[in-house]
Structures are given as structure tokens and as C-alpha cells.
Amino acid sequence: MSRHRKSDFEIARDELMSHIHRCGVLKALPEHQVEWMDDTIEYLGECYPSLTDAQLAELKQIGLRFCAPVIPHGDGYSALTVTESEYGNGVQQGESDASDSLQMASV
């Protein structure tokens, strides 16, 4: 077992990730995610009074980035299933053909 004691920031971060997974906020609309995150960060600030405003702001940013990843959370989403329109048609023609082949090969 490690002798390293986690800081309050690390504990609060882990608790935030646990709350995100349990509460279903990943499926909420972005404006509801922000509202939920504000409430949760306020709660964490009360639980861990040693956290500074800057640390609480960092936790909020970590949480919001986790809620809105480049590749969506959940079954059926992977780098192979993201469509060209989700990347703003920035995919080159050769790359599109290669991804189509990979998708067909996995079916």
C-alpha cells in the first residue's frame, strides 16, 4: 500500500468523478450540466474548506471537460464510429476511405 496521502484536491477530484458517473449528468443537456456542476462544486467547497477558489474553479473545468469529451461517452462510440460531420468535414478523402474499411471490417 502506498504511503502517499492524497491531498484534499485529489480526494475532491475523485469524489467529483464518482458523482458524475452516479448522477447521470453525462446524458444531460450542456446547460443542465453547468448548473449541476455549479451546485456540486459548491458542495465540494463546503466538504473541503481547505480548497482555494482557484482549485474549485479547476475542479469545475475538469468536470465540464469530462462531461463533454471529443468522442462521446457510452456504448457504440469510439474513434472508429465518429462521422466526418462531427469533425467538420476536416477528414481527408484517403482518411475517410480508411475509416470506412475499418468500420466494415469490424462488422
C-alpha positions, 0 to 999 in steps of 0.5 A: 500500500502506498504511503502517499496521502492524497491531498484534499484536491485529489480526494475532491477530484475523485469524489467529483468523478464518482458523482458524475458517473452516479448522477447521470449528468453525462446524458444531460443537456450542456446547460443542465450540466453547468448548473449541476456542476455549479451546485456540486462544486459548491458542495465540494467547497463546503466538504473541503474548506481547505480548497482555494477558489482557484482549485474549485474553479479547476475542479469545475473545468475538469468536470465540464471537460469530462462531461463533454469529451471529443468522442462521446461517452457510452456504448457504440462510440469510439474513434472508429464510429465518429462521422466526418460531420462531427469533425467538420468535414476536416477528414481527408478523402484517403482518411475517410476511405480508411475509416470506412474499411475499418468500420466494415471490417469490424462488422 
